[in-house]
Amino acid sequence: MNVFTTDKIRNVVLLGHSGAGKTSLIESVAYLSGMIHKPGSIESGNTISDYDKLEIANKFSINTSVVPIEWKDTKINFLDTPGYFEFIGEVEEAVSAADGAIIVISGKNGIEVGTKKAWEICERFNIPRMFFVTDMDVDKASYREIVEGLQTLYGKKIAPFHFPIRENEEFIGYVNVIQQTGKRWKEDGTIEHVDVPDYSAEYLDQYREILMESVAETSEEFMDRYFNGEEFSENEIRQALRANVASGDIVPVMMGSNLTNRGQFTMMEDIIKYLPSPEDRTISGINADTNEVYEANYDFSKPKSAYCFKTIVDPFVGKYSLIKVNSGVLKTDDVLFNKHKQTEEKIGKIFVLCGNKATEVPELHAGDIGALSKLTNLATTDSLSTKSNPILYIRTPLSEPYTAKRYKTLEKKDEDKVAQGLARLCMEDLTIKLVNDSANHQSLIYGIGDRHIDMLVAKLNERYKVNIELCKPKIPFKETIMGSSDVEYKYKKQTGGHGQYGHVKMRFSPDEDPECSYHFTECVVGGAVPKNYFPAVEKGLAEAVLAGPLAGYPVIGVHADLYDGSYHPVDSSEMAFKTAAREAFKKGVLEAKPILLEPIETLRVVVPDTYTGDVMGDLNKRRGRVLGMNPTDFQKTEVMAEVPLAEMYGYDAKLRSMTSGSGTFTYELARYEQVPADVQAAEVERRAKKLEESEE
């Protein structure tokens, strides 16, 4: 592949609902550019960007892939992203490297939840965007309804550049709103000019007026001319559109058919005309030595720096770090400094990825996207620069995972392979978190949703040939006491020779600090229990609080006071007093009104306003307490509630079902609270039954 300068590069991310046609759009454009001889298809499993075996088997995108396409003298780096919301991390990584976006809408399905989410992420990352409506060859596709729906959602900034022309229910051409001309495709794929159909004249006038208003607002001179009834030239319109599209003040709407490869040629031309090159964008970091702002701004003449926005770990090929060059020109065998890890590495060869194919290039100019191989210390969101000019770029904020599953390795011999495989997959996907919950003897996987975790397990099996079993996580209940007790326990054992003897009398009561595990005091008088055995008593308590007598959960908030006992000058030992204290604790807790405590989470659910009633009704069924509601952006509401963690399992799937995938949630631990009597009885019975089964 050729080397391109900054002004001849466009980095465009494809966003949209799953099934809207993003991957097929890439195939069509690749075919029109001459890169491939025949477009692939999702059904055949031979597309450029969906090359992973799991993507081919499931027939949807799971990973972001880069497909650079040379169009005339410009390279357009397309970043094809997954449409399913569970893979939002892949989308966020891709958007962080993009300078513009194409939001793809299916003409037959219309505006979907994924369309709105795509708009929201463009707003969050502040990148200009265009809409491309696919499936225009389908008779039921209504371009007009989609345009009107977009204008209802986002106002006058929505500006359709084209209209479809149909004959006998067939998509045969389009109306160019800027030129006010009709164009028809000929059999050889070229265009011939035709009259604008009568049924399109009304909409042409309507949308051209919107365009003219937007053009007029770019300067006072244009505004005066507009109000005086003057017409703008095509060149003036295009210059104003370029400025307004790049700033996000105008969002063009285009359309076509991936199946017939119609409309993509115009889309590619408009990407080059209206979406900004990296040199029109700004990027800044911090000089780690001086703490001064470093304005990189994709300037090829400044010291080299780059940002790693994604990592690919292939068990056969190795590790690829996908980077965007933020300044300077990266060349083969350059030595770059990773300030985060305090390491210098020789980058070796530089590659350009096209799906799963890597092509070596001699250099990458500022603003371009490429891949570096086998940089062991470089991780996603790390920065690279020269050691004399160490630059740190802001790490991309990625979505936090809140859906948890417990996992177990099916075969003990595979434990090391599972650990290594999961570590590599977590290196690829930062929205996966592994948690070793030692207190509850479980290993947890956190993901964005159930499908996300299921795909992780499938990747583990496909790439590393090992399996894990998923199940419901244990809830980290705790035990405490509500009352007081006064108990004694005598541990006496004769086994020939020296025996074992330890005798304690202890009082148990709720501690002043309900969150500490236990508080030990002693008030023994007369040497009934020698001082040298006090540490052994405390050791017994420390062991006992790890698994309480009620249901085997950790105990908190207990004050234990040793006030009396006895000892044997020969048979007493530390072990005997430790055992006596441990057994006294069990007995004392059971006599002091033991209860279970459960974690209560502060839950925040963000949903479109129309779903707030459904969400609150569901939370009530989950023993939740709604605390309030706050309006947020994009006509959404944040519902705040407190919900027991035990009721949160499966909430991700339920929320998606209730809100058609538009709802999101976060939660954090608020406190522990007493479990209702019926829940406690059921949990105690379940644990007792499990203990019996393990003993059998």
Secondary structure, 3 states (H helix, E strand, C coil): CCCCCHHHEEEEEEEECCCCCHHHHHHHHHHHHCCCCCCCCCCCCCCCCCCCHHHHHHCCCCCCEEEEEEECCEEEEEEECCCCHHHHHHHHHHHHHCCEEEEEEECCCCCCHHHHHHHHHHHHHCCCEEEEEECCCCCCCCHHHHHHHHHHHHHHHEEECEEEEEECCEEEEEEECCCCEEEEECCCCCEEEECCCHHHHHHHHHHHHHHHHHHHCCCHHHHHHHHCCCCCCHHHHHHHHHHHHHHCCCEEEEECECCCCECHHHHHHHHHHHCCCHHHCCCEEEECCCCCEEECCCECCCCCEEEEEEEEEECCCEEEEEEEEEECEEECCCEEEECCCCEEEECCCEEEEECCEEEEECEEECCCEEEEECCCCCCCCCEEEECCECEECCCCCCCCCCEEEEEEECCHHHHHHHHHHHHHHHHHCCCCEEEEEHHHCEEEEEECCHHHHHHHHHHHHHHHCCCEEEECCCCCCEEEECCCEEEEEEEEECCCCCCEEEEEEEEEEECCCCCCCEEEEECCCCCCCCHHHHHHHHHHHHHHCCCCCCCCCCECCEEEEEEEEECCCCCECHHHHHHHHHHHHHHHHHCCCEEEEEEEEEEEEEEEHHHHHHHHHHHHHCCCEEEEEEEECCCEEEEEEEEEHHHCCCHHHHHHHHHCCCCEEEEEEEEEEECCHHHHHHHHHHHHHHHHHHHC
